[in-house]
Amino acid sequence: MTQTALIGGAREPKAPRPSGRAWLLLLPAYALLIGVFAYPLLESVWRSFSEPTLGLENYTWALTNPNNLGVIARTFGNALLATVICLALAYPYAYLMTIVSAKARTVLVVIALIPFWTSLMIRTFAWIVLLQDGGVVNSLLGAIGIGPLELLRTNTGVIIGLSHVLMPFMVLPLYAVMSGIDLRLVTAARSLGARPSVAFLKVFVPLSMPGVAAGSLLVFIQALGFYVTPALLGSPSDSMLAQSIYAQVSGLLEWGRGGALGVILLVITVILLGIIALIARLSSRKGIKVKVL
């Protein structure tokens, strides 16, 4: 059974397919993609199998060395934790953007976009100043009797930096979806007897799930490959996979081992994306309702 929408018994007109000449317009994009992405990727994959000798030696080293396994686990753990923190902070912020006045919404959008207008290095060095032992954060914690705490050169500092840098990538997808939700649905649920919290959780939150999924995916994938923030805010014992790859390639000139770590990161990421896509497809199929007018 095809899922073709029928309106008044007539089929919707199909979109015209591009001609052969139209595909030529994509050649520059394909050439750029092959030159800056496909070729370096294939070169790294080949070196991971061929240097110093042809075989699986580099992958054996990567998957049996306890230090490498710890780095891989820390990388995905930090990415997941940063995603959860960004979601917890960005969801109410994005919701606030949908219910305030137009002027207040403009201010909130500007605040959310400020990190895009600031260099990553500047933001990271700012966190070094804030998180250092005698910095602003520890001074405030000491004033209320909590600190001082060791925040810089720890995994905690890395998580704080990651969450701050990646916050806009969670806020903007959430706001894009939430702004399209009709708030009268929540009002209707409340008029039918639902408590405000129940109406919000049962009506608004499910409708915002596409934004949650898009923002979480953006934050998680980008957090996996971060180098500058973990290198400056963390310590060598808290290094992530990007730092290990850089150390192998640039410091030790072990292109094969660095390539193996990169391929492992790529494969695990693709597997996770495939699982997420499969879940989304199954969910969408269950929710499809075909109506014939």
C-alpha positions as a Markdown table, in Angstrom:
| # | Residue | x | y | z |
|---|---|---|---|---|
| 1 | Met | 0.0 | 0.0 | 0.0 |
| 2 | Thr | 1.5 | 3.3 | -1.0 |
| 3 | Gln | 1.3 | 6.3 | 1.3 |
| 4 | Thr | 0.1 | 8.7 | -1.4 |
| 5 | Ala | -2.2 | 11.4 | -0.1 |
| 6 | Leu | -5.4 | 11.6 | -2.0 |
| 7 | Ile | -7.3 | 14.9 | -2.1 |
| 8 | Gly | -10.7 | 14.8 | -3.7 |
| 9 | Gly | -9.8 | 11.5 | -5.4 |
| 10 | Ala | -6.9 | 13.0 | -7.3 |
| 11 | Arg | -3.3 | 12.3 | -6.9 |
| 12 | Glu | -0.9 | 15.1 | -5.9 |
| 13 | Pro | 1.3 | 16.1 | -8.8 |
| 14 | Lys | 4.8 | 14.7 | -8.6 |
| 15 | Ala | 7.8 | 17.1 | -8.4 |
| 16 | Pro | 9.7 | 17.3 | -11.7 |
| 17 | Arg | 13.0 | 15.3 | -11.7 |
| 18 | Pro | 16.2 | 17.2 | -12.5 |
| 19 | Ser | 17.6 | 16.7 | -16.0 |
| 20 | Gly | 21.0 | 15.3 | -16.8 |
| 21 | Arg | 22.4 | 18.8 | -17.2 |
| 22 | Ala | 21.1 | 19.9 | -13.8 |
| 23 | Trp | 23.2 | 17.3 | -12.1 |
| 24 | Leu | 26.3 | 19.0 | -13.5 |
| 25 | Leu | 25.7 | 21.8 | -11.1 |
| 26 | Leu | 26.6 | 19.4 | -8.3 |
| 27 | Leu | 30.0 | 18.5 | -9.7 |
| 28 | Pro | 31.9 | 21.3 | -7.9 |
| 29 | Ala | 30.3 | 20.3 | -4.6 |
| 30 | Tyr | 31.1 | 16.6 | -5.2 |
| 31 | Ala | 34.7 | 17.5 | -6.2 |
| 32 | Leu | 35.1 | 19.5 | -3.0 |
| 33 | Leu | 33.6 | 16.8 | -0.9 |
| 34 | Ile | 35.9 | 14.1 | -2.4 |
| 35 | Gly | 39.0 | 16.3 | -2.1 |
| 36 | Val | 38.6 | 17.5 | 1.5 |
| 37 | Phe | 36.7 | 14.6 | 3.0 |
| 38 | Ala | 36.6 | 11.4 | 1.1 |
| 39 | Tyr | 40.3 | 11.2 | 0.0 |
| 40 | Pro | 41.7 | 12.1 | 3.5 |
| 41 | Leu | 39.3 | 9.6 | 5.1 |
| 42 | Leu | 40.3 | 6.8 | 2.7 |
| 43 | Glu | 43.9 | 7.6 | 3.2 |
| 44 | Ser | 43.6 | 7.4 | 7.0 |
| 45 | Val | 41.7 | 4.1 | 6.7 |
| 46 | Trp | 44.4 | 2.6 | 4.4 |
| 47 | Arg | 47.2 | 3.8 | 6.7 |
| 48 | Ser | 45.4 | 2.2 | 9.7 |
| 49 | Phe | 45.8 | -1.2 | 8.0 |
| 50 | Ser | 49.1 | -0.7 | 6.2 |
| 51 | Glu | 51.5 | 1.1 | 8.6 |
| 52 | Pro | 53.9 | 0.0 | 9.8 |
| 53 | Thr | 53.0 | -3.4 | 8.3 |
| 54 | Leu | 49.9 | -4.7 | 6.5 |
| 55 | Gly | 47.4 | -6.2 | 8.9 |
| 56 | Leu | 45.3 | -5.5 | 12.0 |
| 57 | Glu | 48.1 | -4.7 | 14.3 |
| 58 | Asn | 46.9 | -1.1 | 14.9 |
| 59 | Tyr | 43.4 | -2.2 | 15.7 |
| 60 | Thr | 44.7 | -4.8 | 18.1 |
| 61 | Trp | 46.7 | -2.2 | 19.9 |
| 62 | Ala | 43.7 | 0.2 | 20.0 |
| 63 | Leu | 41.2 | -2.3 | 21.3 |
| 64 | Thr | 43.4 | -4.1 | 23.8 |
| 65 | Asn | 45.3 | -1.3 | 25.4 |
| 66 | Pro | 43.5 | -0.3 | 28.6 |
| 67 | Asn | 44.5 | 3.3 | 28.2 |
| 68 | Asn | 42.8 | 3.4 | 24.8 |
| 69 | Leu | 39.7 | 1.8 | 26.1 |
| 70 | Gly | 39.6 | 4.3 | 28.9 |
| 71 | Val | 39.9 | 7.2 | 26.4 |
| 72 | Ile | 37.2 | 5.8 | 24.2 |
| 73 | Ala | 34.8 | 5.3 | 27.2 |
| 74 | Arg | 35.6 | 8.8 | 28.5 |
| 75 | Thr | 35.0 | 10.4 | 25.1 |
| 76 | Phe | 31.6 | 8.9 | 24.7 |
| 77 | Gly | 30.8 | 9.4 | 28.4 |
| 78 | Asn | 31.7 | 13.1 | 28.2 |
| 79 | Ala | 29.7 | 13.6 | 25.0 |
| 80 | Leu | 26.7 | 12.0 | 26.6 |
| 81 | Leu | 27.0 | 14.0 | 29.8 |
| 82 | Ala | 27.4 | 17.2 | 27.9 |
| 83 | Thr | 24.4 | 16.4 | 25.8 |
| 84 | Val | 22.2 | 15.8 | 28.9 |
| 85 | Ile | 23.4 | 19.0 | 30.5 |
| 86 | Cys | 22.8 | 21.0 | 27.4 |
| 87 | Leu | 19.3 | 19.5 | 27.0 |
| 88 | Ala | 18.4 | 20.2 | 30.7 |
| 89 | Leu | 19.5 | 23.9 | 30.4 |
| 90 | Ala | 18.4 | 24.6 | 26.8 |
| 91 | Tyr | 14.9 | 23.1 | 27.0 |
| 92 | Pro | 13.4 | 25.7 | 29.5 |
| 93 | Tyr | 15.4 | 28.4 | 27.8 |
| 94 | Ala | 13.9 | 27.6 | 24.4 |
| 95 | Tyr | 10.5 | 27.2 | 25.9 |
| 96 | Leu | 10.8 | 30.7 | 27.4 |
| 97 | Met | 11.7 | 32.0 | 24.0 |
| 98 | Thr | 8.3 | 30.8 | 22.7 |
| 99 | Ile | 6.1 | 32.4 | 25.3 |
| 100 | Val | 7.8 | 35.9 | 25.9 |
| 101 | Ser | 7.1 | 39.0 | 23.9 |
| 102 | Ala | 8.8 | 39.7 | 20.6 |
| 103 | Lys | 11.4 | 42.2 | 22.2 |
| 104 | Ala | 12.3 | 39.7 | 24.9 |
| 105 | Arg | 12.6 | 36.9 | 22.4 |
| 106 | Thr | 15.0 | 39.0 | 20.4 |
| 107 | Val | 17.2 | 39.5 | 23.4 |
| 108 | Leu | 17.1 | 35.8 | 24.2 |
| 109 | Val | 18.0 | 34.9 | 20.6 |
| 110 | Val | 21.0 | 37.3 | 20.7 |
| 111 | Ile | 22.2 | 35.8 | 24.0 |
| 112 | Ala | 22.0 | 32.3 | 22.5 |
| 113 | Leu | 23.9 | 33.4 | 19.4 |
| 114 | Ile | 26.7 | 35.3 | 21.2 |
| 115 | Pro | 28.9 | 32.1 | 21.4 |
| 116 | Phe | 28.8 | 31.9 | 17.6 |
| 117 | Trp | 30.3 | 35.4 | 17.4 |
| 118 | Thr | 33.1 | 34.6 | 19.8 |
| 119 | Ser | 36.2 | 32.6 | 19.0 |
| 120 | Leu | 36.4 | 29.1 | 20.5 |
| 121 | Met | 39.9 | 29.9 | 21.8 |
| 122 | Ile | 38.7 | 33.1 | 23.5 |
| 123 | Arg | 35.8 | 31.2 | 25.2 |
| 124 | Thr | 38.0 | 28.4 | 26.4 |
| 125 | Phe | 40.6 | 30.8 | 27.8 |
| 126 | Ala | 37.8 | 32.7 | 29.5 |
| 127 | Trp | 36.8 | 29.5 | 31.3 |
| 128 | Ile | 40.4 | 29.0 | 32.3 |
| 129 | Val | 40.3 | 32.4 | 34.1 |
| 130 | Leu | 36.9 | 31.6 | 35.6 |
| 131 | Leu | 37.7 | 28.0 | 36.8 |
| 132 | Gln | 41.3 | 28.4 | 38.0 |
| 133 | Asp | 42.0 | 27.9 | 41.7 |
| 134 | Gly | 41.7 | 31.6 | 42.6 |
| 135 | Gly | 39.2 | 32.4 | 39.9 |
| 136 | Val | 35.7 | 33.9 | 40.0 |
| 137 | Val | 33.9 | 30.5 | 40.3 |
| 138 | Asn | 35.9 | 29.3 | 43.3 |
| 139 | Ser | 35.7 | 32.8 | 44.9 |
| 140 | Leu | 31.9 | 32.6 | 44.7 |
| 141 | Leu | 31.9 | 29.0 | 46.0 |
| 142 | Gly | 34.1 | 29.9 | 48.9 |
| 143 | Ala | 31.8 | 32.8 | 49.8 |
| 144 | Ile | 28.9 | 30.4 | 50.3 |
| 145 | Gly | 31.1 | 27.8 | 52.1 |
| 146 | Ile | 31.4 | 25.2 | 49.4 |
| 147 | Gly | 34.8 | 25.7 | 47.9 |
| 148 | Pro | 37.4 | 26.1 | 46.8 |
| 149 | Leu | 37.1 | 23.2 | 44.4 |
| 150 | Glu | 39.6 | 21.9 | 41.9 |
| 151 | Leu | 37.8 | 22.6 | 38.6 |
| 152 | Leu | 40.5 | 23.4 | 36.2 |
| 153 | Arg | 42.6 | 20.5 | 34.8 |
| 154 | Thr | 39.8 | 18.1 | 35.7 |
| 155 | Asn | 37.1 | 16.3 | 33.7 |
| 156 | Thr | 34.6 | 18.5 | 35.5 |
| 157 | Gly | 36.1 | 21.5 | 33.8 |
| 158 | Val | 36.0 | 19.7 | 30.4 |
| 159 | Ile | 32.3 | 19.0 | 30.8 |
| 160 | Ile | 31.6 | 22.7 | 31.8 |
| 161 | Gly | 33.5 | 23.9 | 28.7 |
| 162 | Leu | 31.8 | 21.4 | 26.4 |
| 163 | Ser | 28.4 | 22.3 | 27.7 |
| 164 | His | 28.9 | 26.0 | 27.2 |
| 165 | Val | 30.4 | 25.8 | 23.7 |
| 166 | Leu | 27.7 | 23.4 | 22.5 |
| 167 | Met | 24.7 | 25.0 | 24.1 |
| 168 | Pro | 23.6 | 27.0 | 21.0 |
| 169 | Phe | 23.4 | 23.8 | 19.0 |
| 170 | Met | 20.8 | 22.6 | 21.4 |
| 171 | Val | 18.9 | 25.8 | 21.9 |
| 172 | Leu | 18.3 | 26.7 | 18.2 |
| 173 | Pro | 16.8 | 23.3 | 17.1 |
| 174 | Leu | 14.6 | 23.2 | 20.2 |
| 175 | Tyr | 13.4 | 26.8 | 19.5 |
| 176 | Ala | 12.8 | 26.0 | 15.8 |
| 177 | Val | 10.5 | 23.1 | 16.7 |
| 178 | Met | 8.8 | 24.8 | 19.7 |
| 179 | Ser | 8.0 | 27.9 | 17.8 |
| 180 | Gly | 5.8 | 25.9 | 15.5 |
| 181 | Ile | 3.8 | 24.2 | 18.3 |
| 182 | Asp | 0.4 | 25.7 | 18.8 |
| 183 | Leu | 0.2 | 26.7 | 22.5 |
| 184 | Arg | -3.6 | 26.6 | 22.3 |
| 185 | Leu | -3.3 | 22.8 | 22.4 |
| 186 | Val | -1.9 | 23.1 | 26.0 |
| 187 | Thr | -4.7 | 25.5 | 26.8 |
| 188 | Ala | -7.2 | 23.1 | 25.5 |
| 189 | Ala | -5.9 | 20.3 | 27.6 |
| 190 | Arg | -6.0 | 22.5 | 30.7 |
| 191 | Ser | -9.6 | 23.5 | 29.9 |
| 192 | Leu | -10.5 | 19.8 | 29.8 |
| 193 | Gly | -9.3 | 19.3 | 33.3 |
| 194 | Ala | -5.6 | 18.5 | 33.0 |
| 195 | Arg | -3.3 | 20.1 | 35.5 |
| 196 | Pro | -0.7 | 22.6 | 34.0 |
| 197 | Ser | 2.2 | 20.2 | 34.5 |
| 198 | Val | 0.2 | 17.3 | 33.0 |
| 199 | Ala | -0.9 | 19.3 | 30.0 |
| 200 | Phe | 2.7 | 20.4 | 29.4 |
| 201 | Leu | 4.1 | 16.8 | 29.7 |
| 202 | Lys | 1.4 | 15.1 | 27.8 |
| 203 | Val | 0.9 | 17.7 | 25.0 |
| 204 | Phe | 3.8 | 20.0 | 24.6 |
| 205 | Val | 6.8 | 17.7 | 25.4 |
| 206 | Pro | 5.8 | 15.0 | 22.8 |
| 207 | Leu | 5.4 | 17.6 | 20.1 |
| 208 | Ser | 8.9 | 19.0 | 20.9 |
| 209 | Met | 10.6 | 15.6 | 20.6 |
| 210 | Pro | 11.9 | 16.3 | 17.0 |
| 211 | Gly | 13.8 | 19.3 | 18.4 |
| 212 | Val | 15.1 | 17.3 | 21.3 |
| 213 | Ala | 16.4 | 14.6 | 18.9 |
| 214 | Ala | 18.0 | 17.0 | 16.5 |
| 215 | Gly | 19.7 | 19.1 | 19.2 |
| 216 | Ser | 20.9 | 16.1 | 21.1 |
| 217 | Leu | 22.3 | 14.5 | 17.9 |
| 218 | Leu | 24.2 | 17.8 | 17.0 |
| 219 | Val | 25.6 | 18.2 | 20.4 |
| 220 | Phe | 26.6 | 14.6 | 20.9 |
| 221 | Ile | 28.3 | 14.2 | 17.5 |
| 222 | Gln | 30.3 | 17.4 | 17.9 |
| 223 | Ala | 31.3 | 16.6 | 21.4 |
| 224 | Leu | 33.0 | 13.4 | 20.2 |
| 225 | Gly | 35.5 | 15.3 | 18.1 |
| 226 | Phe | 36.4 | 18.2 | 20.4 |
| 227 | Tyr | 40.1 | 18.9 | 20.8 |
| 228 | Val | 40.7 | 22.5 | 21.9 |
| 229 | Thr | 38.4 | 22.6 | 25.0 |
| 230 | Pro | 39.5 | 19.3 | 26.5 |
| 231 | Ala | 43.2 | 20.1 | 25.8 |
| 232 | Leu | 43.0 | 23.4 | 27.6 |
| 233 | Leu | 40.6 | 22.7 | 30.4 |
| 234 | Gly | 41.5 | 19.1 | 31.2 |
| 235 | Ser | 44.7 | 17.2 | 32.0 |
| 236 | Pro | 46.5 | 14.5 | 30.1 |
| 237 | Ser | 44.8 | 11.9 | 32.4 |
| 238 | Asp | 41.4 | 13.3 | 31.2 |
| 239 | Ser | 42.2 | 13.3 | 27.5 |
| 240 | Met | 39.6 | 12.5 | 24.9 |
| 241 | Leu | 39.9 | 10.6 | 21.6 |
| 242 | Ala | 40.8 | 13.6 | 19.5 |
| 243 | Gln | 43.7 | 14.4 | 21.8 |
| 244 | Ser | 44.9 | 10.8 | 21.5 |
| 245 | Ile | 44.7 | 10.9 | 17.7 |
| 246 | Tyr | 46.6 | 14.1 | 17.6 |
| 247 | Ala | 49.3 | 12.7 | 20.0 |
| 248 | Gln | 49.8 | 9.6 | 17.8 |
| 249 | Val | 49.9 | 11.5 | 14.5 |
| 250 | Ser | 51.6 | 14.7 | 15.4 |
| 251 | Gly | 53.7 | 13.8 | 18.4 |
| 252 | Leu | 54.7 | 10.2 | 17.7 |
| 253 | Leu | 54.2 | 10.1 | 13.9 |
| 254 | Glu | 52.2 | 6.9 | 14.3 |
| 255 | Trp | 49.9 | 7.4 | 11.4 |
| 256 | Gly | 48.6 | 3.9 | 11.5 |
| 257 | Arg | 47.6 | 4.0 | 15.2 |
| 258 | Gly | 46.1 | 7.4 | 14.8 |
| 259 | Gly | 44.1 | 6.2 | 11.8 |
| 260 | Ala | 42.9 | 3.2 | 13.7 |
| 261 | Leu | 41.6 | 5.4 | 16.6 |
| 262 | Gly | 39.9 | 7.6 | 14.0 |
| 263 | Val | 38.3 | 4.7 | 12.2 |
| 264 | Ile | 37.0 | 3.3 | 15.5 |
| 265 | Leu | 35.5 | 6.6 | 16.4 |
| 266 | Leu | 33.9 | 6.9 | 13.0 |
| 267 | Val | 32.5 | 3.3 | 13.1 |
| 268 | Ile | 31.0 | 3.7 | 16.6 |
| 269 | Thr | 29.4 | 7.0 | 15.6 |
| 270 | Val | 27.9 | 5.6 | 12.4 |
| 271 | Ile | 26.5 | 2.6 | 14.3 |
| 272 | Leu | 24.9 | 5.0 | 16.8 |
| 273 | Leu | 23.5 | 7.1 | 14.1 |
| 274 | Gly | 22.1 | 4.0 | 12.4 |
| 275 | Ile | 20.4 | 2.9 | 15.5 |
| 276 | Ile | 18.9 | 6.3 | 16.1 |
| 277 | Ala | 17.7 | 6.5 | 12.5 |
| 278 | Leu | 16.1 | 3.0 | 12.7 |
| 279 | Ile | 14.3 | 3.9 | 15.9 |
| 280 | Ala | 13.1 | 7.1 | 14.3 |
| 281 | Arg | 11.9 | 5.3 | 11.2 |
| 282 | Leu | 10.0 | 2.6 | 13.2 |
| 283 | Ser | 8.4 | 5.3 | 15.4 |
| 284 | Ser | 7.3 | 7.3 | 12.3 |
| 285 | Arg | 5.8 | 4.2 | 10.7 |
| 286 | Lys | 3.8 | 3.4 | 13.8 |
| 287 | Gly | 2.5 | 7.0 | 13.8 |
| 288 | Ile | 1.5 | 7.2 | 10.1 |
| 289 | Lys | -2.2 | 7.4 | 9.4 |
| 290 | Val | -3.3 | 7.4 | 5.7 |
| 291 | Lys | -6.6 | 9.0 | 5.1 |
| 292 | Val | -8.5 | 8.9 | 1.8 |
| 293 | Leu | -10.9 | 11.8 | 1.3 |
